[in-house]
Amino acid sequence: MADDSPLRIPVFPLAGALLFPRAQLPLHIFEPRYRSMVRDSLAGDRLIGMIQPRGPDEPPNLFDVGCLGRIEAAEELEDGRFNIVLEGLGRFRVVREASVDTLYRQVDADRSGFDDLGEPDPLGLAQRAELEREARRYADALGYSVDWEAVTRLDDEMLVNAIAQVAPFDVGSKQALLEAPDIAERCDLLVQFMQFQQMVPGGAEGPETLQ
């Protein structure tokens, strides 16, 4: 089980952007408050929490669960923007939002409720086959060009998380994928979401996703 001590972390609320343990997320940082966040993070422990905003309010409410990442690569551009790559460390639950003077938001994060440290169990052969089959259908419906030979070489965790990251699901569905307790359940959700989105009006590009 993950360390159960609370951790004060800066958070980057970004709808649709999922970070998973052991996965990477490239980000282009241009807003002044998040440039400040990256600079402070690089000068310290290099940690940033990715979390989705909940609703249209400003500042937005946050979902309860996000994923802690470490900056593995950073490039500062001449105008002060950044290109960074976050490496997922483990999920967290927001205990409270901190009252801080920084331009960016910070939370106290509880990491104890997630078993993200060990390697996940592999998918069953039938479950893996169903995922690949539905991913092909979904990609075809969206008009995506995919190197399927490379896809078949990905391990189960990488494949499931990669689809969850790039698929154009709504925020609530993305959050359900992040909070799935293990890779098998995340895989089942992915298959359901891909199947459902192709059934609703508008097809795979329609606005609705199964909840």
C-alpha beads as a LAMMPS data file, in Angstrom:
LAMMPS data file: protein, C-alpha beads

211 atoms
210 bonds

1 atom types
1 bond types

-500.0 500.0 xlo xhi
-500.0 500.0 ylo yhi
-500.0 500.0 zlo zhi

Masses

1 110.0

Atoms # bond

1 1 1 0.000 0.000 0.000
2 1 1 1.175 3.547 -0.696
3 1 1 2.638 5.826 1.955
4 1 1 -0.217 6.994 4.217
5 1 1 1.292 10.352 5.259
6 1 1 -0.456 13.461 3.850
7 1 1 1.489 15.355 1.223
8 1 1 1.158 19.028 0.255
9 1 1 1.312 19.210 -3.534
10 1 1 0.648 21.765 -6.266
11 1 1 -2.173 20.711 -8.576
12 1 1 -2.798 21.284 -12.257
13 1 1 -6.555 21.074 -12.953
14 1 1 -6.987 20.059 -16.598
15 1 1 -10.122 18.476 -18.009
16 1 1 -9.569 15.289 -19.986
17 1 1 -5.880 14.961 -19.079
18 1 1 -5.257 11.696 -17.251
19 1 1 -2.024 10.608 -15.632
20 1 1 -1.693 7.012 -14.446
21 1 1 0.954 5.308 -12.296
22 1 1 3.963 4.349 -14.456
23 1 1 2.531 6.257 -17.445
24 1 1 3.811 9.505 -18.928
25 1 1 1.934 12.686 -19.801
26 1 1 3.497 15.412 -21.970
27 1 1 2.247 18.924 -21.201
28 1 1 2.710 22.363 -22.721
29 1 1 2.644 24.975 -19.952
30 1 1 1.769 28.521 -20.993
31 1 1 -0.416 30.172 -18.316
32 1 1 1.627 32.370 -15.926
33 1 1 0.324 30.592 -12.801
34 1 1 1.381 27.200 -14.111
35 1 1 4.734 28.489 -15.333
36 1 1 5.274 29.551 -11.718
37 1 1 4.166 26.108 -10.548
38 1 1 6.656 24.360 -12.831
39 1 1 9.513 26.628 -11.791
40 1 1 8.786 26.028 -8.115
41 1 1 8.441 22.292 -8.684
42 1 1 11.739 22.091 -10.567
43 1 1 13.442 23.949 -7.730
44 1 1 12.018 21.488 -5.197
45 1 1 10.807 17.892 -5.337
46 1 1 9.601 18.075 -8.975
47 1 1 6.123 16.855 -7.958
48 1 1 2.827 17.995 -9.524
49 1 1 -0.641 16.537 -9.018
50 1 1 -2.820 16.151 -12.105
51 1 1 -6.516 16.423 -11.344
52 1 1 -9.659 17.152 -13.322
53 1 1 -11.901 20.168 -12.655
54 1 1 -15.487 19.401 -11.779
55 1 1 -17.931 21.826 -13.376
56 1 1 -17.635 25.270 -14.988
57 1 1 -17.114 27.417 -11.873
58 1 1 -14.041 29.652 -11.618
59 1 1 -12.006 28.605 -9.828
60 1 1 -13.408 25.172 -10.599
61 1 1 -14.227 22.586 -7.997
62 1 1 -11.921 19.590 -8.182
63 1 1 -12.647 15.898 -8.365
64 1 1 -11.608 14.011 -5.250
65 1 1 -9.031 11.780 -6.954
66 1 1 -5.990 12.695 -9.046
67 1 1 -2.565 11.265 -9.829
68 1 1 0.761 12.474 -8.509
69 1 1 3.494 12.938 -11.100
70 1 1 7.187 13.756 -11.126
71 1 1 8.681 16.003 -13.784
72 1 1 11.000 13.684 -15.714
73 1 1 11.867 16.134 -18.490
74 1 1 11.488 19.891 -18.806
75 1 1 12.314 22.403 -21.512
76 1 1 11.914 26.128 -20.844
77 1 1 11.237 28.097 -24.005
78 1 1 12.558 31.593 -24.662
79 1 1 9.219 33.230 -23.831
80 1 1 8.923 31.450 -20.470
81 1 1 6.605 28.644 -21.539
82 1 1 7.523 25.048 -20.678
83 1 1 7.302 21.668 -22.314
84 1 1 7.374 19.010 -19.603
85 1 1 6.830 15.274 -19.241
86 1 1 5.244 13.934 -16.069
87 1 1 5.843 10.369 -14.893
88 1 1 2.929 8.957 -12.876
89 1 1 3.795 7.881 -9.331
90 1 1 0.441 7.023 -7.763
91 1 1 -3.090 8.236 -7.255
92 1 1 -4.193 10.435 -4.384
93 1 1 -7.380 11.632 -2.745
94 1 1 -7.782 15.294 -1.859
95 1 1 -8.081 15.741 1.900
96 1 1 -8.452 19.513 1.736
97 1 1 -7.409 22.436 -0.407
98 1 1 -4.635 24.437 1.204
99 1 1 -4.811 28.175 1.824
100 1 1 -1.661 29.395 0.067
101 1 1 -0.221 32.574 -1.443
102 1 1 1.000 30.921 -4.643
103 1 1 -0.605 31.729 -7.991
104 1 1 -1.451 28.039 -8.369
105 1 1 -3.599 25.824 -6.154
106 1 1 -2.245 23.316 -3.649
107 1 1 -3.902 20.446 -1.796
108 1 1 -3.134 18.053 1.014
109 1 1 -3.146 14.647 -0.650
110 1 1 -3.810 11.255 0.938
111 1 1 -2.123 8.426 -0.992
112 1 1 -3.060 5.587 1.349
113 1 1 -6.203 4.357 -0.392
114 1 1 -4.565 3.163 -3.609
115 1 1 -2.452 0.100 -4.296
116 1 1 -0.421 1.580 -7.151
117 1 1 3.087 0.454 -6.282
118 1 1 3.124 -3.142 -7.510
119 1 1 2.878 -4.436 -11.058
120 1 1 -0.758 -5.128 -11.977
121 1 1 -2.043 -8.593 -12.771
122 1 1 -2.225 -9.285 -16.522
123 1 1 -5.533 -9.301 -18.340
124 1 1 -7.067 -12.581 -19.370
125 1 1 -6.522 -13.537 -23.010
126 1 1 -10.198 -13.067 -23.872
127 1 1 -10.325 -9.670 -22.151
128 1 1 -7.202 -8.481 -23.976
129 1 1 -8.596 -9.679 -27.310
130 1 1 -11.906 -7.900 -26.704
131 1 1 -10.103 -4.662 -25.832
132 1 1 -8.024 -4.750 -29.018
133 1 1 -11.071 -5.569 -31.113
134 1 1 -13.160 -2.726 -29.696
135 1 1 -10.221 -0.308 -29.931
136 1 1 -9.897 -1.077 -33.660
137 1 1 -13.605 -0.472 -34.212
138 1 1 -13.541 2.712 -32.200
139 1 1 -10.447 4.076 -33.945
140 1 1 -11.973 3.283 -37.338
141 1 1 -15.174 5.100 -36.352
142 1 1 -13.138 8.170 -35.375
143 1 1 -10.945 7.987 -38.467
144 1 1 -7.766 7.501 -36.423
145 1 1 -4.684 6.030 -38.071
146 1 1 -3.121 3.508 -35.675
147 1 1 -0.029 1.300 -35.913
148 1 1 -1.764 -1.866 -34.746
149 1 1 1.402 -3.955 -34.882
150 1 1 2.949 -1.621 -32.320
151 1 1 -0.249 -1.765 -30.252
152 1 1 -0.117 -5.545 -30.005
153 1 1 3.394 -5.292 -28.535
154 1 1 2.275 -3.068 -25.633
155 1 1 1.807 -4.749 -22.276
156 1 1 -1.697 -4.740 -20.797
157 1 1 -1.200 -1.781 -18.479
158 1 1 0.366 0.401 -21.153
159 1 1 -2.392 -0.410 -23.653
160 1 1 -5.287 0.185 -21.263
161 1 1 -3.864 3.443 -19.949
162 1 1 -2.884 4.726 -23.391
163 1 1 -6.422 4.265 -24.710
164 1 1 -7.855 5.895 -21.578
165 1 1 -5.572 8.891 -22.097
166 1 1 -6.264 9.523 -25.790
167 1 1 -9.913 8.504 -26.217
168 1 1 -12.229 11.561 -26.449
169 1 1 -14.508 10.619 -23.572
170 1 1 -16.241 13.169 -21.373
171 1 1 -14.759 14.320 -18.068
172 1 1 -16.928 12.066 -15.908
173 1 1 -16.001 8.983 -17.890
174 1 1 -12.322 9.906 -17.792
175 1 1 -12.604 10.206 -14.016
176 1 1 -14.227 6.789 -13.747
177 1 1 -11.290 5.321 -15.668
178 1 1 -8.792 6.989 -13.347
179 1 1 -10.591 5.739 -10.245
180 1 1 -11.008 2.141 -11.439
181 1 1 -9.363 -0.022 -8.769
182 1 1 -7.313 -2.144 -11.162
183 1 1 -6.397 -2.619 -14.807
184 1 1 -9.029 -5.309 -15.382
185 1 1 -11.880 -3.041 -14.265
186 1 1 -10.429 -0.111 -16.215
187 1 1 -10.334 -2.349 -19.272
188 1 1 -13.985 -3.345 -18.810
189 1 1 -14.975 0.325 -18.532
190 1 1 -13.035 1.195 -21.667
191 1 1 -14.814 -1.484 -23.663
192 1 1 -18.205 -0.286 -22.381
193 1 1 -17.452 3.362 -23.168
194 1 1 -16.197 2.596 -26.676
195 1 1 -19.173 0.394 -27.462
196 1 1 -21.689 2.855 -26.053
197 1 1 -20.266 5.907 -27.807
198 1 1 -20.640 4.199 -31.161
199 1 1 -24.323 3.519 -30.401
200 1 1 -25.425 7.059 -29.488
201 1 1 -26.513 9.688 -32.032
202 1 1 -23.411 11.137 -33.639
203 1 1 -21.497 7.893 -33.385
204 1 1 -18.098 7.722 -31.753
205 1 1 -17.779 11.503 -31.935
206 1 1 -21.115 12.069 -30.191
207 1 1 -21.188 14.052 -26.937
208 1 1 -22.522 11.332 -24.677
209 1 1 -20.623 8.631 -22.839
210 1 1 -21.920 5.859 -20.607
211 1 1 -21.749 6.707 -16.895

Bonds

1 1 1 2
2 1 2 3
3 1 3 4
4 1 4 5
5 1 5 6
6 1 6 7
7 1 7 8
8 1 8 9
9 1 9 10
10 1 10 11
11 1 11 12
12 1 12 13
13 1 13 14
14 1 14 15
15 1 15 16
16 1 16 17
17 1 17 18
18 1 18 19
19 1 19 20
20 1 20 21
21 1 21 22
22 1 22 23
23 1 23 24
24 1 24 25
25 1 25 26
26 1 26 27
27 1 27 28
28 1 28 29
29 1 29 30
30 1 30 31
31 1 31 32
32 1 32 33
33 1 33 34
34 1 34 35
35 1 35 36
36 1 36 37
37 1 37 38
38 1 38 39
39 1 39 40
40 1 40 41
41 1 41 42
42 1 42 43
43 1 43 44
44 1 44 45
45 1 45 46
46 1 46 47
47 1 47 48
48 1 48 49
49 1 49 50
50 1 50 51
51 1 51 52
52 1 52 53
53 1 53 54
54 1 54 55
55 1 55 56
56 1 56 57
57 1 57 58
58 1 58 59
59 1 59 60
60 1 60 61
61 1 61 62
62 1 62 63
63 1 63 64
64 1 64 65
65 1 65 66
66 1 66 67
67 1 67 68
68 1 68 69
69 1 69 70
70 1 70 71
71 1 71 72
72 1 72 73
73 1 73 74
74 1 74 75
75 1 75 76
76 1 76 77
77 1 77 78
78 1 78 79
79 1 79 80
80 1 80 81
81 1 81 82
82 1 82 83
83 1 83 84
84 1 84 85
85 1 85 86
86 1 86 87
87 1 87 88
88 1 88 89
89 1 89 90
90 1 90 91
91 1 91 92
92 1 92 93
93 1 93 94
94 1 94 95
95 1 95 96
96 1 96 97
97 1 97 98
98 1 98 99
99 1 99 100
100 1 100 101
101 1 101 102
102 1 102 103
103 1 103 104
104 1 104 105
105 1 105 106
106 1 106 107
107 1 107 108
108 1 108 109
109 1 109 110
110 1 110 111
111 1 111 112
112 1 112 113
113 1 113 114
114 1 114 115
115 1 115 116
116 1 116 117
117 1 117 118
118 1 118 119
119 1 119 120
120 1 120 121
121 1 121 122
122 1 122 123
123 1 123 124
124 1 124 125
125 1 125 126
126 1 126 127
127 1 127 128
128 1 128 129
129 1 129 130
130 1 130 131
131 1 131 132
132 1 132 133
133 1 133 134
134 1 134 135
135 1 135 136
136 1 136 137
137 1 137 138
138 1 138 139
139 1 139 140
140 1 140 141
141 1 141 142
142 1 142 143
143 1 143 144
144 1 144 145
145 1 145 146
146 1 146 147
147 1 147 148
148 1 148 149
149 1 149 150
150 1 150 151
151 1 151 152
152 1 152 153
153 1 153 154
154 1 154 155
155 1 155 156
156 1 156 157
157 1 157 158
158 1 158 159
159 1 159 160
160 1 160 161
161 1 161 162
162 1 162 163
163 1 163 164
164 1 164 165
165 1 165 166
166 1 166 167
167 1 167 168
168 1 168 169
169 1 169 170
170 1 170 171
171 1 171 172
172 1 172 173
173 1 173 174
174 1 174 175
175 1 175 176
176 1 176 177
177 1 177 178
178 1 178 179
179 1 179 180
180 1 180 181
181 1 181 182
182 1 182 183
183 1 183 184
184 1 184 185
185 1 185 186
186 1 186 187
187 1 187 188
188 1 188 189
189 1 189 190
190 1 190 191
191 1 191 192
192 1 192 193
193 1 193 194
194 1 194 195
195 1 195 196
196 1 196 197
197 1 197 198
198 1 198 199
199 1 199 200
200 1 200 201
201 1 201 202
202 1 202 203
203 1 203 204
204 1 204 205
205 1 205 206
206 1 206 207
207 1 207 208
208 1 208 209
209 1 209 210
210 1 210 211
